[in-house]
Amino acid sequence: MSRSAKIAVAVVFILVLISLGLNFYLIMRLRQTQGQVEAAVREFGPSLQQSLKQTITDLEDFENSAIELTVDIEQEFPIQAEIPFDEEIEVPIEMTVPISQVIETTIMVDLLGTGGGIPIPISVPIDVEIPINNTVIVPIKRTIPISTTIPLDLQVPVAVDLGKTELAGYIGRLRAGLESFSEFLDQALARLN
């Protein structure tokens, strides 16, 4: 074998040894990191698992809850209308009408029975009270225009059921993702123990 071939084989051999050394170093670091991850999972896994389960329960409660709030309404409400009014009103009339008057008239007196008469002027005094007791029906037929503004100052209670909003879908997907992660963490803790 020539000298350059021997040098090439030696260089390849050295490179293979360096590659093996680097692989061994990487495997050792990977095992060390894996051990640290396992220790962290053993230490923090149960509390993380408990927190996840509490969060999932809280999300379920939130998804099934309702938000209650009071909305203040301060606004002027214009009203324009025509109200037809068609009624008959009974008006009772109870009164006494006094009539006090003297009527001047002429009467024909036929004293002899001849068919002719003598006119005699006379004064007839009238002094009477006429009682009136009656009910008069007064029809009223009209359209009454109304144009006004009513100020509204209200506090209206509003309840929003979160389960019937779009937010429920987002909460459901978040809860499903956390449940999936919780199952993965359960499996990881089971393998470690």
Buried (B, 14 or more C-beta within 10 A) or exposed (E): EEEEEEEEEEEEEEEEEEEEEEEEEEEEEEEEEEEEEBEEBEEEBEEBBEEBEEBBEEBEEBBEEEEEEEEEEEEEEEEEEEEEEEEEEEEEEEEEEEEEEEEEEEEEEEEEEEEEEEEEEEEEEEEEEEEEEEEEEEEEEEEEEEEEEEEEEEEEEEEEEBBEEEBBEEBBEBBEEBBEBBEEBEEBBEEEE
